[in-house]
């Protein structure tokens, strides 16, 4: 490789057109704005200019700190902005997740992109539109209320010539504070919001023109790979550099603490060098025995108890009860299983760091990289490019940390592409969850008392430590994430005595992280499956049993609608049947985080008696997430949730020995195949005058319990341990 010096400015100038292509659909002027050499702009979340700008041709560029992880958020945010600005959809472009250009709206997680991020953009657009009307009123000598906006112009309602936005705001900037009290458009006048708009990213993805993070390139870029320790906690004791002397294209071996990597001219040379490099590591066996995982979880030190619901006196009611039921549920450790392994490109030059990343949290990542590299945050820039797969905090941030250390070592831009073994072995995991439940029934079979205890990791909303910083012994956060996994441990039913407690554990096996519907899925699984157990004990129909205790009209509406669409047959479970294949249906319900997005679903299953294999044939889902921005986009989200969560429920579990993760490929960590995909029937209850709530996670929460309840209906076997593998089912059937 030529040792020609490449400055940060030169590299970034050369990359501007690539960034514009990666943000497919961005116009040339917006692509230039996305260039790191663009003029500075406000990113303050209380200023209109942080969220939008108008160009000379009257088009708008929207700046979003929330990013599209393949979920269609880009399209929905564009709809919201275009609607509020009264612009055609193709006159609005979106720049997302660039820490130099977009406001920090928090990470893209928790189903908050539309609910929080989109509402901020809506308010910014409404504040901007009101300002444009005021400017036009002054120019036209009319009162603002006599004017209207349409297709990028302000004009008199009574008729006559209007004034284009571009002529009212020639420099494209507003210099206004965001007005949280601004009156937004009346939903009765919506023309874009509430309509099924084709996703903006799909045409290029279908045709192969879409550029993912994995496709991104920079001039003069080198390729890096990290040599992973053979065991978690192993210490690097020596490196034989002569072992890779014959690898053509190898530039450098990089060692910093226990961080060991190689940089080469080509990706293949980096792969070859990483595989061939001889290194000596200490032994390490710090993981628990997998076969005794739940004993380990139960014995882990509890740092505090979070009481998430306390109604009446559940302990006293349970002590005096005649009919008491107990059950324990568990949910395995899951990996993210991103189809495309994580990737990042970093360039350290002139004391500043630029990183191109598929991170769902570019602003938080900037802080982590700044701490790791010993840089001011202002000297670190993270630029989002959509990656091939995410579903929560997977390995994208860690790949960025790897690339940053390697780029600093060689003084050139470095691309790090993780392998499948890297992804499965080293991405942070969805932690194991253990739940104990107990309830009592009154003489009529109704729930008199409910008590539950959840064993979940300690933590609060924050960042997952970067594996590169940990290995290199550089500054990094040590708190256990993820936080907020206690959500939906409380229940939405009006029982007279309820106490739900979350034991927060001092540690958990493997590095924990968020993975789609974190905590809410595991907790809802236990709650809704145990409620089904109580319905069976009471000899009650599962739907009727829920409706008796549910006092929320919106919850009742989604349950009744799901039952209607699924052709629900009112009767107790299970249904006695013979034959080689047994069929059943199961119901589940969630009010997400007990304050937003209602979901009800009916799963229909077939269970093969001889093999224990479960096939989910159909899932009927009804969702009420308030105002629906893009119905087709919400259906996309629900379909994705159903497929991924059926896979997690039936197949997925991380395996490990005392030293390391052992499920490093698709053979050892299987996922759902095309032949196993169920039919998904979806109905949305749109409430256009309500605020929009999240749609990315809630529907996933009800899948494991709906399947467990359906298997019980088919077989009389209660599945309390995810995943529901054929071996577990077959063993359970032999005991029943």
N, C-alpha and C positions, 0 to 999 in steps of 0.2 A: 504494500500500500504506500502511496505517496505520502510523505510527511508534511505536505502543504498545510500551512496554518489555516484553519477555518474559524473565523470569528463567530460569536453568537449571532451578531446582527446579520452576517452574510448567510448563515445557515437558515435563520428564521425568514429572511427575505425569500430564499429559495424554496422554503416550505409552504409559503402562503397559498399557492395554488393547490397544493396537495391537501391542505387543511380544508380549503373550500370544497374540494371534491369529496372529502370524507364526510363533510356536513352536506350530504347530497341535497340539491335543491336550492342552496344558498346562491343568490345572485352575485355577479362579480363585485358589486360595491360592498355587499355584505361579506363576501369572502375576503375582500381587502381589509374590511373592518376587523375580521377575525385574525388577520395577520398580527403577529407580535410586534410589528413595527408600526401599527396603527396609532393615531393620536390617542391620548389618554381620554377616558370618559369616566363618568361617575359610576361607582358600583355600590353606592350607599343605598341600603334597602328602603330608606325613607324618601328617596328622590325618584321622580318620574323618569329622568334620563337614565337611571340605572336599568330600567326595564324596556325602554323603547326609544327608537329614533326614527325620524322621517327623512327620506332622501329627497333629492331635487325632483324626482319624477313622481313624488307622492306616495311611494311605497313605504312600508314600515319594516323595520327590523326589530324583533323582539329578543330580549336577552334574558335567558332563564338559567337560574342556578340549579334547578331541577333538570334531570337529563332523561332521555328516552333510552331505556335499557332493552328495547325491543318490544315494549308493551304498548306502543301507540300514543304515548304521552305527547310527543312532538305534534302530532296531528290535532289532538284535543286542545293543547295550549294555543296553537295557531288559530283554531276555531274561536276560542274565547277572545283572543285579541282582535281578530278580524271582525267579530260580531260587535264588540264594544266600540271599535273605531269606525264601524260602517265602511269597511274596505272589502273588496273581493278577496277570497281566500288566497288566490295566487298573487296577491299584492303584499302578502305578509310572509316574511322569512324568519327563521328562528336560529339564534346562536345559543348554544347550551354548554354549561359547565366549564367555561373558560374563566379562570380566577382573575384574569386581568380585565375582563369585559363584562362579566355577569355578576349580579349581586349574590351574596351568600344567603341562600334560602334554606339552608340545611341539607343534609344528605337526602338522596332519593331513596327513601324507604318508608315503611309504615303506612303505605297507601295515602301519602300526604301530598303528592305532586299536584293534583288538581285541587284538593280540599284546601291546602295552604298556598302552595306556589302559584297555582292557577288563579286563585282569588286575589293574590297580590298583583298579578299581571292584569287581571280584570279591573282592579281599582286604579292602577296606573293608566290604563287605556281610557277609563272613564274620566279620570282627572284631566288627561290630555285632550279628550274630545270636548269637555266643557271649556277648556282654555281656548281651543280653536273656534268654538262657537262665539266666545266672548270677543276674540279678535275680529271675527267676521262681522259681529254686530256693530263694533266700533267703525269698521270700514264701510259698512253698508248703511249706517245710520238707523239701524233697527234694534228692537229689543231682542235679547237672546231667545226668549220663549217664542218669538215669531219665526225662528230659523230652525232648520232641520239638517241633519247630516246624511249623505248618501253617496256611496261609491267614491269616497275621498274628496268630497266637496261639501261646503256649507252653503245652503241656499234658502231663500225665503219659502216658507210653507205655502204662501199664496201664489207662488210661481215667480219666474224671473231668473236671471243669471245668478249663478253661484260663484263662489271663490274656492279654488283648489287648496287643499291643505298645504301643498308645497309653496303656494304664493302667500300663505299666511305665516308660515314658519320657515323662512328661507334657509336658516342654518341647521335645521333639523333638530334643534335642542329646545327643551321646554323651560329649564331652570325653575322647576316647580317642586314643592314637597308633595309627596303622596298624600291624598286626602282620604282617610279611612272612612269618612262620613259621606263621601260623594255618592250621588244617586246614580246607580247603574241602570242599564236599559231594562225596560219592562219585558219580562219573558214573553208576553203576548206579542211582542214585535220581533222576536227572534226569527232570523232566517237561516242561520248556520248552526247555532247551539241547539241541540236536541235532534239534529239531523244526522243520518248515517253518511258521513263523508269518507270517501276512500282514503285509506292510510297513505300518507305522503311517501313513506319509505318503501312500500311493497313493490312498485314497478321496477325500481333498480335492483332490489333483492331478487326478484323473480328472473330478471334478465342477466344477472351476474355483474351488473355495473356498480353495485353498491360497494364502497370501500370500508371494510371493517378495520378496527384497530390492528388486527393481525395482518392487514394489507399495507399498512402505512410505512412509508420509506422517507428517508432524508438523504440529501447529497452527502457523500463521504461517510455514510453510516457503517459502523462495524457491528458485529454480532457477538452476543455474550451468552454464556450458560453458567449456571451455578452448580458446583459439585456438592450434593447434599450429604450431610452426615448419615452414616448407616444406621444410627439410632438417635432418637430424640434425647438431647442432653449430652451427646458425645462431644469430646474435646479434640480439636485438631492437634496432633502431636508432631506431624512431619509431612513434608511434600517432596516427592522425587520429581523435580522438574525435568530431569533427563528422560523420564518415561514418555514425554510428548515431544521430544526433540524432532521426531520425524514427521510431525503433523504439518503438512503444507498449509500456509495461511495463518498459522497461529501468531498472534501479536504479543499477548502477554498473559501470564498467570497472575491473578490478583488474590492476595491473601490479606485479610484484616480480621484478626481474632480467629473465630471459628468460621468466618465467611470465606469461602474458597470459590473462585470463579475463573473462567477463561474468556479471553476476547480474541476474536479471529476475524479475518476478512469476509468469510462467508458463514452462513448458518451451519452448513454441513461440517465445515472445519471446526466450528465451536462445539457441535455435538460430538464429533469424533474425539476432540481433545478432552472434553469433559469426561467422556466414557473411559478414555485411555489413561488419564492422569492418575498416578499412583499416590495415595495419601494414607497416612496412618492416623487412626482415630482410637480414642479410648472406648472401652465398653460402657454401655449404659442400659439399664433396665428400670425405668422409672414409671412405666405404665402399670396399671393394675392388670390382673388376669381377666381376660374378657369373659370367661365363664363365671366369674364372680363379680361382674360389673355392678349388679344391683346391690350386693352386699357392701361393696366399696362405696357406692353412692349413699346408702343408708348410714354408713359409719362415718362419713365425712363431717368434719367440724362445721357446725352451724354458726355463722357470724351474727345473724339477726333473724327475726321473724317478721314478715310483713303480713299483717292481718288485713286481707283484702275485702272481707265482708263479715259483718257481725250483726245479726238480727236475732232478737229474742235471747234465749239461753239454750243453745244447741247441746252443750255437754249435759246439762241437767235433764233436758228432754230425752236425750238418748239413754241416760242411766235409768230412767223410769219406764222405758218402752218395753213392750212385750215382743214386738216384731222388729228385729234389727237385721240389717244386711250390711256386709262388709265386702270390699273388693280392692285389689291393688292393680293398677295399670302402669305400663311402662312404654316408653317410646325411644327407639334406638338412636344412636349417633348417626347423623346423616352428613354426607359431603354434598357440595353444591352440584357436582356432576355437570358442570358447564360443557356443552358439546365442543366448543372451541376453547382450548386451554388458554390461560391468561397470557397477556402480552403487554409490553410497554416500550417506549423509546424515550431515552433521556439524553440531555446534552448539558454538560457542565462547561461553561466557558466564561472567561472574564469575571469569575467570581459569582456567577449567577447560574441558576439551574432552571431548565425548561423540560417539562415532562409531558409527553403525549400518552394519554391513558384512557382506559375504559372504566375508570373508577366511578362508582356511584356517589362519591363524596369528594369531589375535587378540592373544595375549600378546606375540608378537614385533612385531606391528604397533604395539601401544601404545608400545613402546620406540622404534620408528622415528618415530612421530608426536611423541612427547615430545621427541626430539632435534631434529626439524625445527622444532617450535614453540617450543623453549626452555622447556619445562615439566617439572616433576618428573613421573616416571611415575605417581605416585599421583594426579595431577590429570588423567590421561587415562583414559578408559574406552572400551573397544571391546565392542560387543554384536553377537553373530553373528545374522544372519538368512540363511537359505539363499538362494543365488542361482541363477539359471537357467544353470547350467553352470560347471564349474571345470576339472578334469583337471590340476591342478598350479597353480603360482603364476602366475595370469593377470593381469588388470588390476584385480581388486577392490581390492587394497591401494593401487594408484596412484589409483584413483577416490577412495578415502578421503583420500589426501593432497591431491588437488585440492579436495575438499569442505572440508577443514580450513582451507586457506589462504583460500578464498572466504568461509567463515563468519567467520573472524577479521576479514576486511576489512569486512564489512557488519554484524556483530553480531547476526545472525539465523541460524537453522538453514538450511542450504543443501543441496539435493539435486543431485548431479552424476550424470547418466546419460550414459555414453559412447555414441558412435555406432558403427556398424559399422566405419567408417574409423578411428576411435580405437582400437577393439579390435584390428583386424588390423595397424594401423600402429604402435601404441605399446605393446601388451602385450609383455612380455619373451618371448624366443623359446627354443625348444629348440635348442641350438647344433649346428653342423655337426660330424660325426664322421668321421674318416678312419682306416682300419685297414690296415696291411700285415701279411700272414701268410706264413709259409713252413713247410714240413714235409718230412720225408723218410720213405720207406717202406722196410721191410726186405724181404727176398726173398719173404716170405709175404704182403706187402701190408699189414702192420700198421704203424701209425705208430711210427717209431723216434725221431723228434724233432719238436718243435713250437715255433715261435717267432712272436711277434706283437708289433706295435708300434701303440699307439693314440695318436692326436692329439686331445686333449680339453682343455677350458679348465682353467686354474688355478682353484682355489677349494676351499673347505671348507664344510661345512654352515653356513649362515648366511642372511642376508636379502638379497633383491634390492633394490638402491637404489631409492627412490621417484623417479619421473620428475619429480614436482612439486618435490621438494627439490633435485634436480639443476638444473632450469630456474631456480628461484628463487635458487640459490646459497646454500642453507641447509645446515646440517650433515646429512650423510648418509653411509652406508657406501659405500666405494669398491671393496671387494674384489669380485672376480668370482665370482658364484655361477653355476650350482649346484655344490655339492660332491658328493662320493660318486658321481660318474659313472664312477668306475673299477671299480665293482662288476661282476662277471661278465666281466671281462676275462680272469681266470683261468678254467680249464676244469675240468669235473667228471670228466674221464676219466683213467685211470691209465696214461698214457704214460710211458716210462722217462726221457725228457728233455723238459723243458718250461721255457720262459722267456717270460713275458708282461710287457711294459713299457708304462707309460702316460707319454707325453710331456705334461707339463702346460704349456699355452701361456700366454704372458703376456697375450694378448688374443684376442678372438673377435669376428666381425662381429655387430653389433646387441647389445642388452642381453640377456644369457643368463639362463635360468630353468629351473626344473624343469618338465617336462611328462610326463605319465603314463609310468611305467617309465623314468625318466631314466638314460641310460647303459646300464642293463641290457638294454634293447631293442636299442640299436645294437650293443653288444658281442656279445650273443647272436646277433644276425643274422649278423655276420661269422664267429663261431666255428662256428655250426651249419651255415651254408652252405658254409664251407670244408671242414668235416669231410665233408660230402656230396661235395664235389669229390674228396676223398681216397678215399672209398668207391668212387666211379666209376672212379678211376684204378686201384684195386685189383680192379675187376670184382666188387665185393661188394654184397650187399643192404644198403641203408642202415640197416635195423633191426638186422640181425645185426652189422654193423660197429660200431654203438654198443654193443651188448650185450657184445661181446668185450672192450671196454675199460672197461666200467662195473662197479665193484665195490660199488656201493651198492644194497642189496636194495630199498629203497623207490623208487629211480630205475628199477631194472629192472621193478618192478611197474607203474609208471605207463606205461612204454613198451610193455610187453606188453599191457596192458589197452587202450591207445589203438589199437594195431595190430589187436587182436581186434575191437573195436567198429567199426573202419573197414573191416574185411574186407581187411586188408593182404595183398597178393600178394607173397611173397618172390621177389625178382629184382633184378638190378642195374638202375640207371638209366643212360641214358634208354631208353625203349621206342620202337623204330622204328615210325612210323605215317605214313600219308598223309592226304589229305582236307583240307577247308577248316577244320575245327575239330579241334584236337589236345587230347587229354586226358591228365592226369597226376596223380600223387599225390606229396606230399612230407612228410617227417617232421622233427620238431624236438623238442628236449628242453632243459629248464633245471632246475637246482637253484638256486633264487633266492638270490643273494648267496653261493652255495656252502655255505649252512648251513640253509636253511629252504625250505619250500613247493616241492614237486616238481610239474612240469607236463610233459606230453607231448601232442603234437597231430599230427594228420594233416590236411593241407589237400588238397582236391581241386579242380582247376582245369580250365577250358577256355580254350584260346588260339586266337583267330581269326587264321588265317595272313595274310589279306589286309590286315586293319587293325592287327594287333598288339595288339588289345584282350584283356585278361585278365579272365575272370570266375571268381571263387571260388564254387564251387557248394556245397561243404560243408566244414566244419571239425569234426573230432572231437577233443574235449579231455578229458583225464583229469587230475585235480588231487588232490594229497594235501597239505592244509594243516594236518595234525594234527587236533585236535578241531574239528569243524564246529559252529558256534553255530546258524546258521540255513541249512539246505541250500538253500532257495529263494533266500535273499539271496545266497549264494555263487554260485549259478547266474546270478542277475541280474548280478553283477559280471563273471563270465566272458563272458556274452553281450555286455555292454557293451564289454568289452575286445576281443572278436573284431571287432565291428562298427567300433569306432573305429580299431582298428589295421589292419584291411583297408583302410579309407579312407586312413590315413596311408601305407600301403605302396604303394597303387596310384595315388594322386592328389595327395597334399599336398606342397607345397614353397613356401616363401616366395620371392617374387621381389623384387628391389631393383635400383636403379641406384646411381650413386656418391653420391647424396644421401639417398635415402629408400627405405622399403619401398613397393613398387608393387602388391602383391597385397592390395588394400584392400576386396575384396568377394568374394562367393561365385562370381562368374564367373572371377575371377583366382586364387582359392584354392578350387577345387572340393572337395567332400567327397562321400562315398558317398550315393547316393540309395536310396530304399526299394526300387526295382526291382532294385538290385544287392546287396541283403542276402543273404548265404549262409545255408543251413541250418546250425545249430549243434547238435551232439550233445555232451552233457556227462555225465561220470560222475565222482562224487566218492568218494574213498577216505577214509572217516571213521575217525579213530583217537581215540575218545572219552576214552581215558585219557592221551593226550598233551596238551601245551599247544597252544592254538590259534595258528596262524601267520597271516601276512597273506594276503589274497585279492584286494585291490584292484588290484595291479599285475602279479603274476607271470605270469599267463596271457597278457598282452599281449606279453611278451618273445619268445615263440616264433613269432609270426605272420609277420613278414617273412621269416625263414629258411624256414619251412614252405612259404610261397608260392613263394619262389625255387627251392627244391628241387623243388616240384611242376612249375613251368614247365620246369625242366631235364629232368625225367622226360618231359614231354610233347613237348618240342621239341629237346632237346640244347643249348639256349641257357642259359648261366649268367648270371643277373641279379645284378650286384654293386653296383648304384647305386639307392638308394631316392630317389624313387618309381619304380615300374615302369610308366612311361607307355607308351601305345601307340606313340609315336614311337621310344622306346628299344627296345621289343620288335621293332618292324618293322625297324629298322636292324640289330639283332642277327641277326634271321632271315635277312636278306639277306647277311650275312657268313658264316653257317654253311653 
